[in-house]
Amino acid sequence: LADEPTGDLDYNTGKEIMEVLVSLTKGEGGTLITVTHDPEVGETMDKVYRMRDGMIENSQ
């Protein structure tokens, strides 16, 4: 579970962190749940749920 894992990082460091998290998760056959406001982070995920006003709005 990662809450804004790239929030306070520069672009390149954030990208590296996400690559490590995704690689470790897939390598172990696990699940990574990430909360983010960064659309680029969402693009690296297999499934994306969007929330508005505390409710799930849609999924991709």
CHARMM internal coordinates of N, CA and C (Angstrom, degrees):
IC EDIT
DIST 1 N 1 CA 1.4539
DIST 1 CA 1 C 1.5236
ANGL 1 N 1 CA 1 C 107.04
DIST 1 C 2 N 1.3295
ANGL 1 CA 1 C 2 N 116.09
DIHE 1 N 1 CA 1 C 2 N 124.04
DIST 2 N 2 CA 1.4634
ANGL 1 C 2 N 2 CA 120.64
DIHE 1 CA 1 C 2 N 2 CA -178.48
DIST 2 CA 2 C 1.5273
ANGL 2 N 2 CA 2 C 109.35
DIHE 1 C 2 N 2 CA 2 C -128.26
DIST 2 C 3 N 1.3185
ANGL 2 CA 2 C 3 N 116.56
DIHE 2 N 2 CA 2 C 3 N 121.04
DIST 3 N 3 CA 1.4608
ANGL 2 C 3 N 3 CA 122.28
DIHE 2 CA 2 C 3 N 3 CA 179.03
DIST 3 CA 3 C 1.5246
ANGL 3 N 3 CA 3 C 108.77
DIHE 2 C 3 N 3 CA 3 C -101.99
DIST 3 C 4 N 1.3173
ANGL 3 CA 3 C 4 N 116.47
DIHE 3 N 3 CA 3 C 4 N 107.84
DIST 4 N 4 CA 1.4655
ANGL 3 C 4 N 4 CA 123.34
DIHE 3 CA 3 C 4 N 4 CA -178.67
DIST 4 CA 4 C 1.5349
ANGL 4 N 4 CA 4 C 111.77
DIHE 3 C 4 N 4 CA 4 C 50.99
DIST 4 C 5 N 1.3400
ANGL 4 CA 4 C 5 N 117.75
DIHE 4 N 4 CA 4 C 5 N 57.11
DIST 5 N 5 CA 1.4668
ANGL 4 C 5 N 5 CA 119.78
DIHE 4 CA 4 C 5 N 5 CA -176.28
DIST 5 CA 5 C 1.5239
ANGL 5 N 5 CA 5 C 114.18
DIHE 4 C 5 N 5 CA 5 C -63.71
DIST 5 C 6 N 1.3302
ANGL 5 CA 5 C 6 N 117.74
DIHE 5 N 5 CA 5 C 6 N -18.15
DIST 6 N 6 CA 1.4623
ANGL 5 C 6 N 6 CA 120.25
DIHE 5 CA 5 C 6 N 6 CA -179.46
DIST 6 CA 6 C 1.5191
ANGL 6 N 6 CA 6 C 112.21
DIHE 5 C 6 N 6 CA 6 C -113.83
DIST 6 C 7 N 1.3164
ANGL 6 CA 6 C 7 N 117.81
DIHE 6 N 6 CA 6 C 7 N 7.58
DIST 7 N 7 CA 1.4587
ANGL 6 C 7 N 7 CA 122.99
DIHE 6 CA 6 C 7 N 7 CA -171.31
DIST 7 CA 7 C 1.5167
ANGL 7 N 7 CA 7 C 116.37
DIHE 6 C 7 N 7 CA 7 C -55.13
DIST 7 C 8 N 1.3112
ANGL 7 CA 7 C 8 N 119.05
DIHE 7 N 7 CA 7 C 8 N -43.95
DIST 8 N 8 CA 1.4679
ANGL 7 C 8 N 8 CA 121.74
DIHE 7 CA 7 C 8 N 8 CA -176.35
DIST 8 CA 8 C 1.5249
ANGL 8 N 8 CA 8 C 112.34
DIHE 7 C 8 N 8 CA 8 C -108.18
DIST 8 C 9 N 1.3178
ANGL 8 CA 8 C 9 N 116.78
DIHE 8 N 8 CA 8 C 9 N 20.55
DIST 9 N 9 CA 1.4595
ANGL 8 C 9 N 9 CA 120.49
DIHE 8 CA 8 C 9 N 9 CA -176.00
DIST 9 CA 9 C 1.5211
ANGL 9 N 9 CA 9 C 111.26
DIHE 8 C 9 N 9 CA 9 C -108.71
DIST 9 C 10 N 1.3358
ANGL 9 CA 9 C 10 N 115.69
DIHE 9 N 9 CA 9 C 10 N 154.53
DIST 10 N 10 CA 1.4598
ANGL 9 C 10 N 10 CA 118.77
DIHE 9 CA 9 C 10 N 10 CA 173.06
DIST 10 CA 10 C 1.5303
ANGL 10 N 10 CA 10 C 108.22
DIHE 9 C 10 N 10 CA 10 C -70.12
DIST 10 C 11 N 1.3173
ANGL 10 CA 10 C 11 N 116.50
DIHE 10 N 10 CA 10 C 11 N 165.64
DIST 11 N 11 CA 1.4639
ANGL 10 C 11 N 11 CA 121.86
DIHE 10 CA 10 C 11 N 11 CA -173.29
DIST 11 CA 11 C 1.5276
ANGL 11 N 11 CA 11 C 112.57
DIHE 10 C 11 N 11 CA 11 C -54.58
DIST 11 C 12 N 1.3328
ANGL 11 CA 11 C 12 N 117.42
DIHE 11 N 11 CA 11 C 12 N -51.99
DIST 12 N 12 CA 1.4672
ANGL 11 C 12 N 12 CA 120.33
DIHE 11 CA 11 C 12 N 12 CA -175.25
DIST 12 CA 12 C 1.5240
ANGL 12 N 12 CA 12 C 112.51
DIHE 11 C 12 N 12 CA 12 C -64.87
DIST 12 C 13 N 1.3244
ANGL 12 CA 12 C 13 N 117.41
DIHE 12 N 12 CA 12 C 13 N -41.89
DIST 13 N 13 CA 1.4595
ANGL 12 C 13 N 13 CA 120.24
DIHE 12 CA 12 C 13 N 13 CA 178.79
DIST 13 CA 13 C 1.5237
ANGL 13 N 13 CA 13 C 110.23
DIHE 12 C 13 N 13 CA 13 C -65.53
DIST 13 C 14 N 1.3251
ANGL 13 CA 13 C 14 N 117.16
DIHE 13 N 13 CA 13 C 14 N -42.03
DIST 14 N 14 CA 1.4615
ANGL 13 C 14 N 14 CA 120.98
DIHE 13 CA 13 C 14 N 14 CA 177.51
DIST 14 CA 14 C 1.5175
ANGL 14 N 14 CA 14 C 111.89
DIHE 13 C 14 N 14 CA 14 C -60.03
DIST 14 C 15 N 1.3207
ANGL 14 CA 14 C 15 N 115.78
DIHE 14 N 14 CA 14 C 15 N -42.13
DIST 15 N 15 CA 1.4678
ANGL 14 C 15 N 15 CA 120.35
DIHE 14 CA 14 C 15 N 15 CA 178.68
DIST 15 CA 15 C 1.5312
ANGL 15 N 15 CA 15 C 110.41
DIHE 14 C 15 N 15 CA 15 C -63.09
DIST 15 C 16 N 1.3198
ANGL 15 CA 15 C 16 N 117.12
DIHE 15 N 15 CA 15 C 16 N -43.06
DIST 16 N 16 CA 1.4668
ANGL 15 C 16 N 16 CA 121.12
DIHE 15 CA 15 C 16 N 16 CA 178.67
DIST 16 CA 16 C 1.5289
ANGL 16 N 16 CA 16 C 111.18
DIHE 15 C 16 N 16 CA 16 C -63.13
DIST 16 C 17 N 1.3250
ANGL 16 CA 16 C 17 N 117.05
DIHE 16 N 16 CA 16 C 17 N -42.62
DIST 17 N 17 CA 1.4689
ANGL 16 C 17 N 17 CA 120.93
DIHE 16 CA 16 C 17 N 17 CA 179.39
DIST 17 CA 17 C 1.5192
ANGL 17 N 17 CA 17 C 110.15
DIHE 16 C 17 N 17 CA 17 C -61.01
DIST 17 C 18 N 1.3297
ANGL 17 CA 17 C 18 N 117.43
DIHE 17 N 17 CA 17 C 18 N -44.75
DIST 18 N 18 CA 1.4656
ANGL 17 C 18 N 18 CA 120.06
DIHE 17 CA 17 C 18 N 18 CA -179.93
DIST 18 CA 18 C 1.5230
ANGL 18 N 18 CA 18 C 111.07
DIHE 17 C 18 N 18 CA 18 C -64.86
DIST 18 C 19 N 1.3195
ANGL 18 CA 18 C 19 N 117.53
DIHE 18 N 18 CA 18 C 19 N -39.22
DIST 19 N 19 CA 1.4682
ANGL 18 C 19 N 19 CA 120.55
DIHE 18 CA 18 C 19 N 19 CA 177.56
DIST 19 CA 19 C 1.5250
ANGL 19 N 19 CA 19 C 110.61
DIHE 18 C 19 N 19 CA 19 C -60.86
DIST 19 C 20 N 1.3227
ANGL 19 CA 19 C 20 N 117.11
DIHE 19 N 19 CA 19 C 20 N -42.80
DIST 20 N 20 CA 1.4703
ANGL 19 C 20 N 20 CA 121.12
DIHE 19 CA 19 C 20 N 20 CA 178.90
DIST 20 CA 20 C 1.5260
ANGL 20 N 20 CA 20 C 110.48
DIHE 19 C 20 N 20 CA 20 C -65.03
DIST 20 C 21 N 1.3342
ANGL 20 CA 20 C 21 N 117.57
DIHE 20 N 20 CA 20 C 21 N -47.39
DIST 21 N 21 CA 1.4681
ANGL 20 C 21 N 21 CA 120.63
DIHE 20 CA 20 C 21 N 21 CA -179.54
DIST 21 CA 21 C 1.5264
ANGL 21 N 21 CA 21 C 111.74
DIHE 20 C 21 N 21 CA 21 C -59.96
DIST 21 C 22 N 1.3250
ANGL 21 CA 21 C 22 N 116.74
DIHE 21 N 21 CA 21 C 22 N -46.39
DIST 22 N 22 CA 1.4688
ANGL 21 C 22 N 22 CA 120.57
DIHE 21 CA 21 C 22 N 22 CA -179.24
DIST 22 CA 22 C 1.5245
ANGL 22 N 22 CA 22 C 110.31
DIHE 21 C 22 N 22 CA 22 C -65.80
DIST 22 C 23 N 1.3200
ANGL 22 CA 22 C 23 N 117.30
DIHE 22 N 22 CA 22 C 23 N -43.43
DIST 23 N 23 CA 1.4638
ANGL 22 C 23 N 23 CA 121.14
DIHE 22 CA 22 C 23 N 23 CA -179.80
DIST 23 CA 23 C 1.5260
ANGL 23 N 23 CA 23 C 111.82
DIHE 22 C 23 N 23 CA 23 C -62.33
DIST 23 C 24 N 1.3214
ANGL 23 CA 23 C 24 N 116.98
DIHE 23 N 23 CA 23 C 24 N -46.33
DIST 24 N 24 CA 1.4663
ANGL 23 C 24 N 24 CA 120.63
DIHE 23 CA 23 C 24 N 24 CA 179.08
DIST 24 CA 24 C 1.5247
ANGL 24 N 24 CA 24 C 111.28
DIHE 23 C 24 N 24 CA 24 C -62.91
DIST 24 C 25 N 1.3130
ANGL 24 CA 24 C 25 N 116.22
DIHE 24 N 24 CA 24 C 25 N -42.92
DIST 25 N 25 CA 1.4629
ANGL 24 C 25 N 25 CA 120.56
DIHE 24 CA 24 C 25 N 25 CA -178.39
DIST 25 CA 25 C 1.5209
ANGL 25 N 25 CA 25 C 111.02
DIHE 24 C 25 N 25 CA 25 C -64.17
DIST 25 C 26 N 1.3305
ANGL 25 CA 25 C 26 N 116.69
DIHE 25 N 25 CA 25 C 26 N -48.74
DIST 26 N 26 CA 1.4691
ANGL 25 C 26 N 26 CA 120.03
DIHE 25 CA 25 C 26 N 26 CA -179.45
DIST 26 CA 26 C 1.5267
ANGL 26 N 26 CA 26 C 110.81
DIHE 25 C 26 N 26 CA 26 C -67.14
DIST 26 C 27 N 1.3291
ANGL 26 CA 26 C 27 N 117.09
DIHE 26 N 26 CA 26 C 27 N -36.95
DIST 27 N 27 CA 1.4546
ANGL 26 C 27 N 27 CA 121.01
DIHE 26 CA 26 C 27 N 27 CA 179.70
DIST 27 CA 27 C 1.5150
ANGL 27 N 27 CA 27 C 113.06
DIHE 26 C 27 N 27 CA 27 C -63.83
DIST 27 C 28 N 1.3187
ANGL 27 CA 27 C 28 N 116.42
DIHE 27 N 27 CA 27 C 28 N -30.90
DIST 28 N 28 CA 1.4656
ANGL 27 C 28 N 28 CA 121.72
DIHE 27 CA 27 C 28 N 28 CA 179.83
DIST 28 CA 28 C 1.5244
ANGL 28 N 28 CA 28 C 112.21
DIHE 27 C 28 N 28 CA 28 C -96.06
DIST 28 C 29 N 1.3387
ANGL 28 CA 28 C 29 N 117.03
DIHE 28 N 28 CA 28 C 29 N -1.54
DIST 29 N 29 CA 1.4625
ANGL 28 C 29 N 29 CA 120.15
DIHE 28 CA 28 C 29 N 29 CA -178.93
DIST 29 CA 29 C 1.5141
ANGL 29 N 29 CA 29 C 112.81
DIHE 28 C 29 N 29 CA 29 C 70.54
DIST 29 C 30 N 1.3206
ANGL 29 CA 29 C 30 N 116.26
DIHE 29 N 29 CA 29 C 30 N 28.19
DIST 30 N 30 CA 1.4619
ANGL 29 C 30 N 30 CA 120.73
DIHE 29 CA 29 C 30 N 30 CA -176.28
DIST 30 CA 30 C 1.5156
ANGL 30 N 30 CA 30 C 113.25
DIHE 29 C 30 N 30 CA 30 C -98.66
DIST 30 C 31 N 1.3016
ANGL 30 CA 30 C 31 N 114.88
DIHE 30 N 30 CA 30 C 31 N -168.57
DIST 31 N 31 CA 1.4573
ANGL 30 C 31 N 31 CA 123.45
DIHE 30 CA 30 C 31 N 31 CA 178.97
DIST 31 CA 31 C 1.5182
ANGL 31 N 31 CA 31 C 108.53
DIHE 30 C 31 N 31 CA 31 C -124.49
DIST 31 C 32 N 1.3145
ANGL 31 CA 31 C 32 N 116.27
DIHE 31 N 31 CA 31 C 32 N 134.26
DIST 32 N 32 CA 1.4574
ANGL 31 C 32 N 32 CA 122.08
DIHE 31 CA 31 C 32 N 32 CA 177.38
DIST 32 CA 32 C 1.5192
ANGL 32 N 32 CA 32 C 108.15
DIHE 31 C 32 N 32 CA 32 C -112.00
DIST 32 C 33 N 1.3111
ANGL 32 CA 32 C 33 N 116.35
DIHE 32 N 32 CA 32 C 33 N 119.88
DIST 33 N 33 CA 1.4584
ANGL 32 C 33 N 33 CA 121.94
DIHE 32 CA 32 C 33 N 33 CA 175.82
DIST 33 CA 33 C 1.5228
ANGL 33 N 33 CA 33 C 106.49
DIHE 32 C 33 N 33 CA 33 C -107.36
DIST 33 C 34 N 1.3212
ANGL 33 CA 33 C 34 N 115.66
DIHE 33 N 33 CA 33 C 34 N 121.38
DIST 34 N 34 CA 1.4544
ANGL 33 C 34 N 34 CA 121.36
DIHE 33 CA 33 C 34 N 34 CA -175.51
DIST 34 CA 34 C 1.5196
ANGL 34 N 34 CA 34 C 110.39
DIHE 33 C 34 N 34 CA 34 C -126.12
DIST 34 C 35 N 1.3156
ANGL 34 CA 34 C 35 N 116.26
DIHE 34 N 34 CA 34 C 35 N 133.24
DIST 35 N 35 CA 1.4619
ANGL 34 C 35 N 35 CA 122.20
DIHE 34 CA 34 C 35 N 35 CA 173.31
DIST 35 CA 35 C 1.5215
ANGL 35 N 35 CA 35 C 106.39
DIHE 34 C 35 N 35 CA 35 C -104.10
DIST 35 C 36 N 1.3363
ANGL 35 CA 35 C 36 N 116.95
DIHE 35 N 35 CA 35 C 36 N 126.64
DIST 36 N 36 CA 1.4600
ANGL 35 C 36 N 36 CA 119.53
DIHE 35 CA 35 C 36 N 36 CA -177.37
DIST 36 CA 36 C 1.5195
ANGL 36 N 36 CA 36 C 111.42
DIHE 35 C 36 N 36 CA 36 C -154.29
DIST 36 C 37 N 1.3265
ANGL 36 CA 36 C 37 N 114.49
DIHE 36 N 36 CA 36 C 37 N 157.61
DIST 37 N 37 CA 1.4608
ANGL 36 C 37 N 37 CA 121.49
DIHE 36 CA 36 C 37 N 37 CA 170.97
DIST 37 CA 37 C 1.5283
ANGL 37 N 37 CA 37 C 109.69
DIHE 36 C 37 N 37 CA 37 C -105.64
DIST 37 C 38 N 1.3207
ANGL 37 CA 37 C 38 N 116.87
DIHE 37 N 37 CA 37 C 38 N -0.21
DIST 38 N 38 CA 1.4624
ANGL 37 C 38 N 38 CA 122.62
DIHE 37 CA 37 C 38 N 38 CA -175.45
DIST 38 CA 38 C 1.5259
ANGL 38 N 38 CA 38 C 110.18
DIHE 37 C 38 N 38 CA 38 C -93.26
DIST 38 C 39 N 1.3368
ANGL 38 CA 38 C 39 N 118.53
DIHE 38 N 38 CA 38 C 39 N 111.54
DIST 39 N 39 CA 1.4653
ANGL 38 C 39 N 39 CA 120.66
DIHE 38 CA 38 C 39 N 39 CA -178.89
DIST 39 CA 39 C 1.5268
ANGL 39 N 39 CA 39 C 113.35
DIHE 38 C 39 N 39 CA 39 C -60.38
DIST 39 C 40 N 1.3368
ANGL 39 CA 39 C 40 N 117.77
DIHE 39 N 39 CA 39 C 40 N -29.45
DIST 40 N 40 CA 1.4632
ANGL 39 C 40 N 40 CA 119.92
DIHE 39 CA 39 C 40 N 40 CA 179.09
DIST 40 CA 40 C 1.5235
ANGL 40 N 40 CA 40 C 111.50
DIHE 39 C 40 N 40 CA 40 C -66.46
DIST 40 C 41 N 1.3150
ANGL 40 CA 40 C 41 N 117.63
DIHE 40 N 40 CA 40 C 41 N -33.47
DIST 41 N 41 CA 1.4641
ANGL 40 C 41 N 41 CA 120.77
DIHE 40 CA 40 C 41 N 41 CA 176.06
DIST 41 CA 41 C 1.5271
ANGL 41 N 41 CA 41 C 108.69
DIHE 40 C 41 N 41 CA 41 C -65.78
DIST 41 C 42 N 1.3121
ANGL 41 CA 41 C 42 N 116.89
DIHE 41 N 41 CA 41 C 42 N -43.19
DIST 42 N 42 CA 1.4632
ANGL 41 C 42 N 42 CA 120.98
DIHE 41 CA 41 C 42 N 42 CA 178.61
DIST 42 CA 42 C 1.5159
ANGL 42 N 42 CA 42 C 112.74
DIHE 41 C 42 N 42 CA 42 C -59.52
DIST 42 C 43 N 1.3261
ANGL 42 CA 42 C 43 N 117.03
DIHE 42 N 42 CA 42 C 43 N -33.29
DIST 43 N 43 CA 1.4628
ANGL 42 C 43 N 43 CA 120.97
DIHE 42 CA 42 C 43 N 43 CA -179.64
DIST 43 CA 43 C 1.5277
ANGL 43 N 43 CA 43 C 112.34
DIHE 42 C 43 N 43 CA 43 C -65.93
DIST 43 C 44 N 1.3211
ANGL 43 CA 43 C 44 N 118.23
DIHE 43 N 43 CA 43 C 44 N -21.37
DIST 44 N 44 CA 1.4650
ANGL 43 C 44 N 44 CA 120.62
DIHE 43 CA 43 C 44 N 44 CA -179.30
DIST 44 CA 44 C 1.5316
ANGL 44 N 44 CA 44 C 112.30
DIHE 43 C 44 N 44 CA 44 C -86.42
DIST 44 C 45 N 1.3169
ANGL 44 CA 44 C 45 N 116.90
DIHE 44 N 44 CA 44 C 45 N -6.67
DIST 45 N 45 CA 1.4649
ANGL 44 C 45 N 45 CA 121.71
DIHE 44 CA 44 C 45 N 45 CA -176.93
DIST 45 CA 45 C 1.5295
ANGL 45 N 45 CA 45 C 111.44
DIHE 44 C 45 N 45 CA 45 C -92.62
DIST 45 C 46 N 1.3303
ANGL 45 CA 45 C 46 N 116.13
DIHE 45 N 45 CA 45 C 46 N 152.79
DIST 46 N 46 CA 1.4636
ANGL 45 C 46 N 46 CA 121.22
DIHE 45 CA 45 C 46 N 46 CA 177.45
DIST 46 CA 46 C 1.5229
ANGL 46 N 46 CA 46 C 111.64
DIHE 45 C 46 N 46 CA 46 C -74.91
DIST 46 C 47 N 1.3119
ANGL 46 CA 46 C 47 N 117.27
DIHE 46 N 46 CA 46 C 47 N -30.75
DIST 47 N 47 CA 1.4681
ANGL 46 C 47 N 47 CA 122.71
DIHE 46 CA 46 C 47 N 47 CA -176.94
DIST 47 CA 47 C 1.5206
ANGL 47 N 47 CA 47 C 107.94
DIHE 46 C 47 N 47 CA 47 C -138.71
DIST 47 C 48 N 1.3297
ANGL 47 CA 47 C 48 N 116.83
DIHE 47 N 47 CA 47 C 48 N 137.86
DIST 48 N 48 CA 1.4625
ANGL 47 C 48 N 48 CA 121.73
DIHE 47 CA 47 C 48 N 48 CA -179.60
DIST 48 CA 48 C 1.5189
ANGL 48 N 48 CA 48 C 109.02
DIHE 47 C 48 N 48 CA 48 C -128.06
DIST 48 C 49 N 1.3173
ANGL 48 CA 48 C 49 N 116.15
DIHE 48 N 48 CA 48 C 49 N 129.55
DIST 49 N 49 CA 1.4649
ANGL 48 C 49 N 49 CA 122.62
DIHE 48 CA 48 C 49 N 49 CA 173.67
DIST 49 CA 49 C 1.5212
ANGL 49 N 49 CA 49 C 106.94
DIHE 48 C 49 N 49 CA 49 C -113.36
DIST 49 C 50 N 1.3066
ANGL 49 CA 49 C 50 N 116.58
DIHE 49 N 49 CA 49 C 50 N 132.25
DIST 50 N 50 CA 1.4648
ANGL 49 C 50 N 50 CA 120.83
DIHE 49 CA 49 C 50 N 50 CA 178.88
DIST 50 CA 50 C 1.5226
ANGL 50 N 50 CA 50 C 109.01
DIHE 49 C 50 N 50 CA 50 C -108.56
DIST 50 C 51 N 1.3281
ANGL 50 CA 50 C 51 N 114.31
DIHE 50 N 50 CA 50 C 51 N 139.82
DIST 51 N 51 CA 1.4694
ANGL 50 C 51 N 51 CA 119.60
DIHE 50 CA 50 C 51 N 51 CA 179.73
DIST 51 CA 51 C 1.5178
ANGL 51 N 51 CA 51 C 110.41
DIHE 50 C 51 N 51 CA 51 C -117.97
DIST 51 C 52 N 1.3146
ANGL 51 CA 51 C 52 N 114.92
DIHE 51 N 51 CA 51 C 52 N 145.89
DIST 52 N 52 CA 1.4589
ANGL 51 C 52 N 52 CA 121.81
DIHE 51 CA 51 C 52 N 52 CA 172.97
DIST 52 CA 52 C 1.5143
ANGL 52 N 52 CA 52 C 107.64
DIHE 51 C 52 N 52 CA 52 C -141.99
DIST 52 C 53 N 1.3141
ANGL 52 CA 52 C 53 N 115.87
DIHE 52 N 52 CA 52 C 53 N 129.34
DIST 53 N 53 CA 1.4642
ANGL 52 C 53 N 53 CA 121.79
DIHE 52 CA 52 C 53 N 53 CA 179.84
DIST 53 CA 53 C 1.5280
ANGL 53 N 53 CA 53 C 112.20
DIHE 52 C 53 N 53 CA 53 C 53.70
DIST 53 C 54 N 1.3462
ANGL 53 CA 53 C 54 N 115.63
DIHE 53 N 53 CA 53 C 54 N 38.12
DIST 54 N 54 CA 1.4581
ANGL 53 C 54 N 54 CA 120.54
DIHE 53 CA 53 C 54 N 54 CA 176.11
DIST 54 CA 54 C 1.5151
ANGL 54 N 54 CA 54 C 115.34
DIHE 53 C 54 N 54 CA 54 C 79.59
DIST 54 C 55 N 1.3252
ANGL 54 CA 54 C 55 N 117.40
DIHE 54 N 54 CA 54 C 55 N 4.76
DIST 55 N 55 CA 1.4686
ANGL 54 C 55 N 55 CA 121.18
DIHE 54 CA 54 C 55 N 55 CA -178.94
DIST 55 CA 55 C 1.5246
ANGL 55 N 55 CA 55 C 109.34
DIHE 54 C 55 N 55 CA 55 C -119.97
DIST 55 C 56 N 1.3460
ANGL 55 CA 55 C 56 N 116.20
DIHE 55 N 55 CA 55 C 56 N 143.91
DIST 56 N 56 CA 1.4589
ANGL 55 C 56 N 56 CA 119.72
DIHE 55 CA 55 C 56 N 56 CA 175.17
DIST 56 CA 56 C 1.5200
ANGL 56 N 56 CA 56 C 107.72
DIHE 55 C 56 N 56 CA 56 C -70.08
DIST 56 C 57 N 1.3337
ANGL 56 CA 56 C 57 N 115.11
DIHE 56 N 56 CA 56 C 57 N 123.31
DIST 57 N 57 CA 1.4534
ANGL 56 C 57 N 57 CA 121.51
DIHE 56 CA 56 C 57 N 57 CA -175.52
DIST 57 CA 57 C 1.5231
ANGL 57 N 57 CA 57 C 111.86
DIHE 56 C 57 N 57 CA 57 C -90.16
DIST 57 C 58 N 1.3320
ANGL 57 CA 57 C 58 N 116.97
DIHE 57 N 57 CA 57 C 58 N -44.99
DIST 58 N 58 CA 1.4625
ANGL 57 C 58 N 58 CA 121.42
DIHE 57 CA 57 C 58 N 58 CA 179.54
DIST 58 CA 58 C 1.5217
ANGL 58 N 58 CA 58 C 109.13
DIHE 57 C 58 N 58 CA 58 C -164.22
DIST 58 C 59 N 1.3074
ANGL 58 CA 58 C 59 N 115.46
DIHE 58 N 58 CA 58 C 59 N 173.81
DIST 59 N 59 CA 1.4636
ANGL 58 C 59 N 59 CA 120.20
DIHE 58 CA 58 C 59 N 59 CA 176.32
DIST 59 CA 59 C 1.5149
ANGL 59 N 59 CA 59 C 108.76
DIHE 58 C 59 N 59 CA 59 C -139.75
DIST 59 C 60 N 1.3222
ANGL 59 CA 59 C 60 N 114.85
DIHE 59 N 59 CA 59 C 60 N 157.08
DIST 60 N 60 CA 1.4638
ANGL 59 C 60 N 60 CA 121.23
DIHE 59 CA 59 C 60 N 60 CA 178.93
DIST 60 CA 60 C 1.5060
ANGL 60 N 60 CA 60 C 108.79
DIHE 59 C 60 N 60 CA 60 C -128.08
END
COOR INIT
IC SEED 1 N 1 CA 1 C
IC BUILD
